[in-house]
Amino acid sequence: MAHARRKLHDLHAVRPSPITSEALERFGALYRIEEHIRGKPPEERQRVRQEKAVPLLDDMKRWFEATLLTLSAKSDTTKAIQYSLNRWPALVYYCGDGLAEIDNLIAERALRGVAIGRRNFLFAGADSGGERAAAMYSLIGSARLNGVDPEAYRTAYFCPSSSASGLASCGQSVPAAQLARLLSTTVSSCRSTSRMTRPTRERRVRTAWTTYHGRVRPA
């Protein structure tokens, strides 16, 4: 849905017209429905969508088809509208599944770290380097999934004690029991990193930190 809307939004930003304005308003109405049901149980989300979003989508499709008849087949507006119509089953799928989102922006944001780190992946140097990088990303991902600050987590891991008891010397405030559980599940996958030299290890840490935060780690 977001990509279909973006096609018309980009046109509207360059050449506003009554057609692009109305199209954006129709998309906006669908997103306003989602704002009211965000976080609700799947059954309720599906029920509200069937009651409110489906009629709007049906009317939007009829309006798109009628509008195409008034436009040149080669116009940019026609291409933007045709983009939505060609993907209509995918656009309306979320109305029949309360677990689905109206768009895939959440998934795209989750993959942003992978895109940021893509250049770093090209310089692993060898299979062993790729395995070590994967271990670092696994460590950070485990921390995020369990609500632990990845920076504090990796600091505790690379402490000499490499255990929850070493938190005091690391000066971190991560709950000891939670960190101990996480360390026990990821220490084996990250074991190869303990054989790295300190400069190499710190370089891997900086790479992982940059991938997670989306910016260069401050010195």
N, C-alpha and C positions, 0 to 999 in steps of 0.2 A: 504493500500500500504506500509506503513512504517513497519508493522509487517512482511509482505512478504519479504521486503528488508532485515530486520534485521536477518531473518533466514539465509540468504546467507552471510550477513556481518559477523555474528558470526563465520560461518564456515571459511570464508576467513581470519579472524583474527587468527585462530588457524592453519589452513592448506591452505595457498593460492594455487589456482590452476587456469588454464586457464578458466575453466567453471565458477568459482565464480567471477573471474575478469570481464569476459564478462557480466555476469548477473548484476553485480553492475554497470557497465557502461550503460547498457540498462535502469536500474532504474534511474540512474543519468540523462540520457537524458530526461526522463519524468519530473523529478523535475526541470530541467532547463527551460522547457517550462512553468511550473507554475511560476517560478521567473519573467518571462516577462509579465505575465498577472495578477499577484497579484494586487488586488485592482481595477481591471477593471470591467465594467458592466457585469452582468451575461451572457447577449447575446453574448458579445464579447468573454468571456471566453469559452463559449460552442462552438462558431465558430472555435476558434483557436484550441481547443482540438480535434474537429472533423477533422480538416485539418492536424494537426501535431501529436497529441498523438495517435489517433486511429490506423493509419498505424504502428506506433512503437509497440503498444500493440498487434496488429494482428501478426506482425513479431516475437515479443517476445514469444507469445503462440506457434507458429510453432516451434521456436527454442527450447523451453522447451520440447515439445513433441518429437522432434527429438533427443534431448540430453538424454532423459530418456531411449531411446533404447540402448544407449551405456553404461549405468550404471547398477550396481547391484541393484536389487530391495530393498536390505536392507541397502544400503549406506546412509550416512547422507545427501549427496548432493541430492539423490533421494527424501528423505523425505522433504527437503527444497523446491525443485521444485514442488513436489506434493502438498505441502501446498498452493502454489500460484494457481495451476491449480484447486484445489478443491474449491477455493474461487473466481474463475475468474469473475463471474457475479458481485460480490461485488467490485472487484478490478477495473473493467472498468465502474462502474456505474457513476462515477464523470464526464465522458466524455459526458454523455447525460443530465447533469444538471449543468448549470452554477453557481448555488448557492452552489453546493457541493464542498468540498475540496478534494484534492487528497488523504488525509489520515485524521485520527481522532485525530491527536496530539493536535490540539487546544482544543478539548473537554477534552482530558486527562489532559492537563495542568490546565484547569479550575477546574477539580475535584481533583487536587493534594492537595488543602487545606482540602478537606473532608477526604482524606486518612491520612493526617498528624494529623488531629484532631480525628481520629477514636478512639484512646485509651482514649481520654478525654470523648468521648460520653459514654463510659462504666461506668463512675463514676459520672453520673448525680445525683445518689442517690435516686431520686424519679421522678414521672411524672412532678411535679412542677419544679424540677431542669432542666429537659429536656426542658420544655417550656421556661424557662428563658434563657437557652443556645441558643435555637432556636431564641429567640428575639434578642440576641446579634449578632448572625450570620446574621439575617435579617438586623440589623442596619448597619453592615459592608458591606453587599452586596448592600444595597441601596446607601451607600456612594460611593462605587466603580462604580456602574452603572451611577451615576450622576457626576463623575469626581471630587469627594471631597476626600481629604486625610482622611482615616478612623480614624487615630490617632487624628487629629484635631477635627473630627466630634464627636467622642465619648467623648473627653475632654469637648467640648462645651455642650454635652448632660448631662454629669454628673456634670456640673457646678451648683452651687446653683440656678442660675436663670433659667437654662435649656431652654434658648431661644437665639435667634440671638443677642439680646441686651447684653447678657452676654459674648460675644466674647472678648470685651476689657479686662475684668477681667481675661479671660482665656489666653490672649496673643496670640490668633490665628489670622491667616490671611484669613480664609475662607470667601468668599463673604457672607455678612449677608443675602441678599435676598434668595440666594440659600440655605443656611443652614436653614433659617426659613421654606422654603417649605419642605425640607427634614424632619425637626423635626416634622412638622405637620402631615406627612404621617406615621412616624414610632413611634411617642411618645405613641400612644395608644397600639401598639403591644408590646412595651417595658415597659409599665406601671408597670408590675409586678416587674421589676428590682428595682424600686424606693423604694420598701418595704424591700429590702435586707439590711442586716447589711453592714457596709462599708467594712470589710475584705472579706465578701462573694462577694460583688459587684466588688471589685478590683481583686479578684481571677478570676471571670468570664471575666473581661476585659483582664487580662493577657492571659487567654485561647483563647479568640477571637483574640487578637493581634498575638499570636503565630500561630494560624491557618491561618491568612491572610498572614503574612510575611514568614512563613515557618521556623522560627527560634525562639529561646527563647527571650522574650523581655528583653532588657538590664535594669539593675536596675536604 
